[in-house]
Amino acid sequence: MQLVPGSERIVGEGADPVAGRVRWAPGKSLWIGAMTAIALVAGPLTFSWDALTLFVATTAVTLCAGHSVGMHRRLIHGSFQCPLWLEYILVYLGVLVGMAGPIGMTQIHDMRDWAQRQPDSHGYFGHRAGFWHDAWRQMHCELVLDRPPEFRLEPRLAGDRAYAWMERTWMLQQAPWALLFFALGGWSWVVWGVCARVTVGVTGHWLVGHYAHREGPQTHIVEGASVQGHDVVVAGLISMGESWHNNHHAFPGSAKLGLYPGQADLGWLLIKAFERVGLAWDIVTPEQLPFRPALRQLRREGRGCPVGRRLPIWS
């Protein structure tokens, strides 16, 4: 199958994407478990409108500028270029979402992408367990393959001290913000600005991923792939465009995820804003990507577009 951005970091010769076991990951589980418990118990007790405003603002910034634009579209896929100082800021904001460090996120993402492109893969990669079972497996466990592929980080990232520091300290990065929030707004700001934000960010990421690999609208199919992407329409805005996942499976190197009319993509708008002030360039969109023989276009419901007709995704 044709290589797509990020696949050069995975060396899959002799690897098996199917055989393996899901096991509890204590650090990961205790981290999100503690954040969720504090948010659920202390959140209602410490509620205030200013704390809620802080929660909404910090969640939006870390998910949009951090996870979607910095971590996913820039660091992992390299779908646009920007100054290194801006890349550091964006990726740091992505670390604050609370899922993993930049190297860990890159490895998890590339491993999942590699497996999903294979003819068969472990059910963990396709979220094929039931709703609550999948929540447990994805947020509290890890998959250990019997014969995993090799992950080779490119020299630019492997030798970067800033990213190595973020990787070592990604959980601790919440602490300075917790201290600042406590000084400014007390415990309510800590609970809502840190614990509730991390809980919603991590849980929301899993929730979108769960449905984006199981059901929903599709415009494209990647033939021969064990896992297909679906669009999660109701989450288009709040996911910063990440829920247009069928588009992403079709064009993984594209900086633009919302490709069709009505597909809100706040991450794309931020990248275009950076471009207007000279902070982003070489922005990749689908028409610039290599032809993928395995990519097949489907009819879009309600659009009147027959199979095989080019759809207006370049606007």
Stockholm file with secondary structure:
# STOCKHOLM 1.0

chainA/1-315         MQLVPGSERIVGEGADPVAGRVRWAPGKSLWIGAMTAIALVAGPLTFSWDALTLFVATTAVTLCAGHSVGMHRRLIHGSFQCPLWLEYILVYLGVLVGMAGPIGMTQIHDMRDWAQRQPDSHGYFGHRAGFWHDAWRQMHCELVLDRPPEFRLEPRLAGDRAYAWMERTWMLQQAPWALLFFALGGWSWVVWGVCARVTVGVTGHWLVGHYAHREGPQTHIVEGASVQGHDVVVAGLISMGESWHNNHHAFPGSAKLGLYPGQADLGWLLIKAFERVGLAWDIVTPEQLPFRPALRQLRREGRGCPVGRRLPIWS
#=GR chainA/1-315 SS CCCCTTGGGEECTTCCSSCEEEEECHHHHHHHHHHHHHHHHHHHHTCCHHHHHHHHHHHHHIIIIIIIIIIIIIIITCCSBCCHHHHHHHHHHHHTTSSCCHHHHHHHHHHHHHHHTSSSCCGGGGTCSCHHHHHHHHHHEEEEESSCCEECCCHHHHTCHHHHHHHHTTTTTHHHHHHHHHHHHCHHHHIIIIIHHHHHHHHHHHHHHHHHTTSSCCSEEETTCSSCCCBCGGGTTTTTTTTBHHHHHHCTTCSCCCCSTTCCCHHHHHHHHHHHTTSCBSCCCGGGSCCCTTEEECCCTTTTCCTTCCCCCCC
#=GC SS_cons         CCCCTTGGGEECTTCCSSCEEEEECHHHHHHHHHHHHHHHHHHHHTCCHHHHHHHHHHHHHIIIIIIIIIIIIIIITCCSBCCHHHHHHHHHHHHTTSSCCHHHHHHHHHHHHHHHTSSSCCGGGGTCSCHHHHHHHHHHEEEEESSCCEECCCHHHHTCHHHHHHHHTTTTTHHHHHHHHHHHHCHHHHIIIIIHHHHHHHHHHHHHHHHHTTSSCCSEEETTCSSCCCBCGGGTTTTTTTTBHHHHHHCTTCSCCCCSTTCCCHHHHHHHHHHHTTSCBSCCCGGGSCCCTTEEECCCTTTTCCTTCCCCCCC
//
